[in-house]
């Protein structure tokens, strides 16, 4: 299938101070589906709401698409401690539908973890548009302690893969490392479903915000070459 692509205008990079960024966007959003997106993920794309994109910055190739081959993932000591520490949580996979309970947790997370950011002031509809995609199979992994919602991991389901979209959690529960626990549960669920990969979006080696992604091993990185036709997935041990 042929998809038309377009470049956005340059804008300040959200991750590397002093850098300018732009994205290559899929224009034909009406042609997007879980099957199409599975191929786009394979080629280094990501989604935000209904929009599928990949970084396409003229003088910077620091954004690396990363994924975990779920059958070969082995948790390290820290991840095993995290897993054991959260065995008192109740987990539920639910259809992707934003509720007021989710929204309140999202705002609380944004206010504490991303103070001053635009997302901390997102309306209910803006948050829903960011997390969901009308053309994709989106599901929410809820994590509860008793009846109290502690975390939500928004996850895309494709034929060959799962993709971690966004995880938000109670900021006062940082000792539980709920973001890492969510990734391990997504890996586990992908393995149970016979999927090959869990996609983790983009990893920038010099960004502290993204350092946690490199801890999931083995991890495969899409080599950031100028010619995207020649890019390859390379495993980093």
C-alpha positions as CSV (number, residue, x, y, z in Angstrom):
1,X,0.0,0.0,0.0
2,X,1.3,3.5,-0.9
3,X,0.9,6.2,1.7
4,X,1.5,9.8,1.1
5,X,3.9,11.5,3.5
6,X,4.5,15.2,4.5
7,X,7.0,17.1,6.6
8,X,6.0,19.3,9.5
9,X,7.4,22.8,10.1
10,X,10.4,22.9,12.5
11,X,9.8,23.4,16.2
12,X,11.9,23.3,19.4
13,X,12.8,19.8,20.3
14,X,11.1,18.5,23.5
15,X,14.1,16.4,24.6
16,X,17.3,18.0,23.5
17,X,17.7,21.7,24.5
18,X,18.6,24.0,21.8
19,X,17.7,21.6,19.0
20,X,15.0,22.0,16.4
21,X,12.9,19.1,15.3
22,X,10.4,18.2,12.6
23,X,8.5,15.0,11.7
24,X,7.6,13.0,8.7
25,X,3.8,12.4,8.9
26,X,1.5,10.0,7.2
27,X,-1.0,12.2,5.3
28,X,-3.5,9.4,4.4
29,X,-4.8,8.8,7.9
30,X,-8.0,7.2,6.5
31,X,-5.8,4.3,5.2
32,X,-4.3,3.6,8.6
33,X,-5.3,0.3,10.4
34,X,-3.7,-2.1,12.9
35,X,-2.2,-4.0,9.9
36,X,-0.8,-0.8,8.3
37,X,0.5,0.5,11.6
38,X,2.3,-2.8,12.2
39,X,4.3,-2.2,9.0
40,X,4.9,1.5,10.0
41,X,6.3,0.5,13.4
42,X,8.6,-1.9,11.6
43,X,9.9,1.2,9.6
44,X,10.5,3.4,12.7
45,X,7.2,5.2,12.9
46,X,5.1,6.0,16.0
47,X,1.7,7.5,16.7
48,X,0.3,10.4,18.7
49,X,-3.5,10.1,18.6
50,X,-4.6,9.5,15.0
51,X,-1.3,10.8,13.6
52,X,1.5,8.4,12.6
53,X,4.9,10.0,12.3
54,X,8.7,9.6,12.6
55,X,11.4,12.1,13.5
56,X,12.9,13.6,10.4
57,X,15.3,16.3,11.6
58,X,17.8,17.8,9.1
59,X,20.9,17.9,11.3
60,X,20.1,15.4,14.1
61,X,19.7,11.6,14.1
62,X,19.5,11.1,17.8
63,X,16.0,9.5,18.0
64,X,16.3,5.7,17.8
65,X,13.1,3.6,17.4
66,X,13.5,0.7,19.9
67,X,11.7,-2.6,20.6
68,X,12.0,-5.6,22.8
69,X,11.9,-9.1,21.3
70,X,9.6,-10.5,23.9
71,X,10.5,-14.2,23.7
72,X,14.1,-13.4,24.6
73,X,13.6,-10.8,27.3
74,X,15.2,-11.6,30.6
75,X,14.7,-9.2,33.6
76,X,17.7,-8.0,35.4
77,X,18.0,-8.0,39.2
78,X,16.4,-4.6,39.6
79,X,13.5,-5.5,37.3
80,X,12.9,-8.8,39.3
81,X,12.7,-6.7,42.5
82,X,10.2,-4.4,40.8
83,X,8.1,-7.4,39.7
84,X,8.0,-9.0,43.1
85,X,7.2,-5.7,44.8
86,X,4.1,-5.2,42.8
87,X,2.5,-8.7,43.1
88,X,-0.1,-7.1,45.4
89,X,-1.6,-5.2,42.5
90,X,-4.7,-6.3,40.5
91,X,-4.3,-6.0,36.8
92,X,-7.1,-5.6,34.2
93,X,-6.9,-5.2,30.5
94,X,-9.8,-3.0,29.3
95,X,-10.9,-1.6,25.9
96,X,-9.4,1.8,25.2
97,X,-11.9,4.2,26.7
98,X,-10.8,7.2,28.8
99,X,-12.9,7.6,32.0
100,X,-13.0,10.4,34.5
101,X,-11.0,8.2,36.9
102,X,-8.2,7.8,34.2
103,X,-8.3,11.5,33.5
104,X,-7.8,12.6,37.1
105,X,-4.9,10.2,37.5
106,X,-3.4,11.5,34.2
107,X,-3.6,15.2,35.4
108,X,-2.1,14.3,38.7
109,X,0.8,12.5,37.0
110,X,1.4,15.4,34.6
111,X,1.3,18.0,37.4
112,X,4.0,16.2,39.3
113,X,6.2,14.7,36.6
114,X,5.9,17.4,33.9
115,X,5.4,20.6,35.8
116,X,4.7,23.5,33.5
117,X,4.2,21.4,30.4
118,X,1.2,21.8,28.1
119,X,0.0,18.3,28.8
120,X,-0.6,19.2,32.5
121,X,-3.5,21.5,31.3
122,X,-5.0,19.2,28.7
123,X,-8.8,19.0,28.6
124,X,-10.5,15.6,28.8
125,X,-11.1,15.6,25.0
126,X,-7.5,16.6,24.3
127,X,-6.2,13.8,26.5
128,X,-8.5,11.3,24.8
129,X,-7.4,12.4,21.4
130,X,-3.7,12.1,22.4
131,X,-4.0,8.6,23.9
132,X,-6.5,6.9,21.5
133,X,-6.6,6.3,17.8
134,X,-9.8,5.8,15.9
135,X,-8.2,3.4,13.5
136,X,-6.3,1.2,16.0
137,X,-7.0,-1.4,18.6
138,X,-6.1,0.5,21.8
139,X,-6.4,-1.1,25.3
140,X,-5.7,0.1,28.8
141,X,-3.9,-1.9,31.4
142,X,-5.2,-0.8,34.7
143,X,-3.2,-1.5,37.9
144,X,-5.1,-1.3,41.2
145,X,-4.2,-1.7,44.9
146,X,-7.6,-2.9,46.1
147,X,-10.0,-0.6,44.4
148,X,-7.6,2.3,44.1
149,X,-6.3,3.0,40.6
150,X,-2.5,3.4,40.7
151,X,-1.5,3.3,37.0
152,X,-2.7,2.9,33.5
153,X,-0.6,1.7,30.6
154,X,-2.1,2.6,27.2
155,X,-1.2,-0.1,24.7
156,X,-1.7,-0.6,20.9
157,X,-2.4,-4.1,19.6
158,X,-1.1,-5.0,16.2
159,X,-1.0,-8.4,14.4
160,X,2.7,-9.0,15.2
161,X,3.4,-6.6,18.0
162,X,2.2,-4.5,20.9
163,X,3.3,-0.9,21.2
164,X,3.6,1.0,24.5
165,X,1.9,4.3,23.9
166,X,1.9,6.1,27.3
167,X,1.9,5.1,31.0
168,X,0.8,7.4,33.8
169,X,0.6,6.6,37.5
170,X,0.2,8.0,40.9
171,X,3.3,10.2,41.4
172,X,3.6,9.4,45.2
173,X,4.1,5.7,44.2
174,X,7.5,6.2,42.6
175,X,9.2,3.6,44.7
176,X,7.1,0.9,43.0
177,X,8.6,1.8,39.6
178,X,5.2,1.4,38.0
179,X,6.5,2.5,34.6
180,X,9.0,-0.3,34.5
181,X,6.4,-2.8,35.9
182,X,4.0,-1.8,33.1
183,X,6.6,-2.5,30.5
184,X,7.2,-6.0,31.9
185,X,3.5,-6.7,32.0
186,X,3.2,-5.6,28.4
187,X,6.1,-7.9,27.5
188,X,4.4,-10.7,29.3
189,X,1.1,-10.1,27.6
190,X,2.7,-9.9,24.2
191,X,4.4,-13.2,24.8
192,X,1.2,-14.8,25.9
193,X,-0.5,-13.6,22.7
194,X,2.3,-14.9,20.4
195,X,3.5,-11.4,19.4
196,X,7.1,-10.9,18.4
197,X,7.9,-7.4,19.8
198,X,6.9,-4.7,22.2
199,X,7.7,-1.3,20.7
200,X,8.8,1.3,23.2
201,X,8.8,4.4,20.9
202,X,12.0,6.5,20.6
203,X,15.1,6.4,22.7
204,X,17.6,9.2,22.8
205,X,20.9,8.1,24.5
206,X,21.6,11.6,25.9
207,X,18.1,12.1,27.3
208,X,17.7,11.2,31.0
209,X,13.9,11.0,30.5
210,X,14.4,8.0,28.2
211,X,17.2,6.2,29.9
212,X,14.9,3.5,31.4
213,X,14.2,2.1,27.9
214,X,17.8,0.9,27.5
215,X,17.4,-1.3,30.6
216,X,15.1,-3.8,28.9
217,X,17.4,-6.3,27.3
218,X,17.9,-7.5,24.7
219,X,16.7,-4.4,22.9
220,X,16.7,-3.8,19.2
221,X,17.5,-0.3,17.8
222,X,16.6,0.9,14.3
223,X,19.8,2.4,12.9
224,X,19.2,6.1,12.2
225,X,20.4,6.4,8.6
226,X,19.7,9.2,6.2
227,X,18.1,6.8,3.7
228,X,15.3,5.1,5.5
229,X,15.1,2.4,2.8
230,X,18.4,1.1,4.2
231,X,17.7,1.3,7.9
232,X,18.1,-1.9,9.9
233,X,17.1,-3.2,13.3
234,X,20.3,-3.9,15.3
235,X,20.3,-5.7,18.6
236,X,22.2,-4.1,21.5
237,X,23.2,-6.6,24.2
